[in-house]
């Protein structure tokens, strides 16, 4: 049965994408259909046309998700129409606030080691990837990682060291 599902999954995914033009939602729907097949088929047997069964289940799931999202958007729009002043105040405050300084302070928190502070700052504030941080510079020195350390270990160590959160302005802020 596993081989059959592996063979049919790309076919069903391709049909859904062709019909609905939503890759990510179609992929999730196919995964849900595969899970349903794995739980139902051992008890009830494999259907006569397993590809059609998977396509129908995945298509129904995709339609449910699309309808749910449309209903959610409709409720949000209705809320905005009913009380636009409340939403405008929130949007204006959020639009006028620059959180870069807060992010910089979080990246340079005392609970982190110096190398972790540098790595997080270069990633979060500077926009560099972990690989870019570790690439050799023109002087053939690494920015701060040594060659034996894994490329993503410093960020993970930083998060572990701070137990997943840092105190910030009287509240706990989860680490990335």
N, C-alpha and C positions, 0 to 999 in steps of 0.2 A: 504494500500500500504506500510506503514511503517513496518508493521509486515513481509510482504513478503520480503522486502529489507533486513531486519535484519536476516531473515532466509537464504537468498541466498548469502549474502556477504561472509560468511566464506567458503561456498562451492566454490564460484568463486575464492576466494583468494587461497584456497587449490589447485585448478586445475592449476592456473597460476604459483604457486610456484613449483608444480610438473613438469610443462613443462619448465619453464624458469630458475628456481633455483636462483631467485633474490627476496628475501623476501621484502626488502624495496621498490624496484621499483614496484613490484606486488601490494603491499599494496597501494601505491599512485595511481596506475592505477585503482584499484577497487574503491577507493574513488572518482576518477574522473568519473568513470562509474556510480556510485550511484548518483552523483550530476546531471549528464546528464539525468539519469532516472527520478529523481525527477522533473526536468524541462520539460521533453518531455512527459512522460507518462500521466500526468493529461490532456494534450491537445489532444494527439493522442490515448490514451488508453494503457492499459497494453498489451504487445505483447503475442502471443500464447505461446511462450516458453521464459519466462522472464530470466531464468538462462542462456540460450544460448545467449540471447541479451546482458546481462550484461557481459558474458564471452567474446563475440566478441568485444564489445566496450572497455573493459579493456585490452584485448589482443592487439588490435590495438594501444591503448594508450601506452602500455608498449613497443611495437615494435618501435613506434615513438620516445620515450625517449631513447631507446637503440641506435637507429640510429643517433639521435641527438648527443648523447655523443660520439659515434664513430667518427662522422664528426668533432666534436670539438677537440678530441684527434688528429685526422689526421691533422687538421689545425695547432695545436700546434707543432706537430712533423715536419711539413713542415717549419714552422717558424724557428725552431731550426736548421734544415738542411740548410736553406737559409742564416742564420746569426748566426753561433754557437758562435762567439766571444762575441756577445752582451749577450747571455744567460749565457755563462761561467763566465763572469765578475760578473753578478748579483748573480749567484749561489755560486761562491767563496766568495764574500763579505758576503752573507747571512750565509753561512756555517761557516765562521770564526768569526762571531759576536755572542757574548753571551749576550742575552737580559735580563738575570736574574737580573742584577743590576738595570736596568731601571725599571723592574717590581717591585723590592723591593722599589725603590724610589716612584713609583706611589702608592703602598700600604701604604706607610708611609707619604703621603702628608699632609700638614698642614691643609687643608680644612676638613679633617676627624677627628673624635674624636679618642681618644687613644684606646678605645675598638674596634672601627671599624678598625683602623690600624692593631691591633693585629689579628683580625679575618681575614681580607683580606690577611695579610702576611702568616698566618698559612695555609690558603686555597690555595692561588696562588703560593707562593714560597715553603711552607713546604709540600704541596700536601695532606693535611688532608681534610677530608670531614667536612661539618658543624656538622654532628652527632659526629664525632670523636673529634672535638674541644669541644663539649659540654659534652662528656662522663666524668664521675667522674674519678679522678686519684686515686692512691693508698691511698692518704691522705683523700679521700672522698670529696675533693674540686673540683669544676669545674674549667677548665682551665681559663675561663674568663666569660662565660655566667652565668647569674643567672637562677635559675630553673623556674621562672615564665615567662621568655621571650621565645618566639618561637625560634626554632632552626635556622631558616634562617633569622630572622628579622634583626640581626646586619648588614649583608651584604647588605640587601635591604635598610636599613636606611642609610648606607654609600653611596650608589649610589644616593639615594634621596637627601642627604645632599649636595652632590657635584653637583647637578643638572645634573647628567648624564655624566659629563666630568670634567677632571682636566687639568689645564695648565701644559704642559710638554715640555721643550725645545722649547718654542716659538710656540707651536701648541696645539690644544685641543685634548685630548685623551679620547675617550668614556670609561666609567667605565664598568666592566663586569656585 
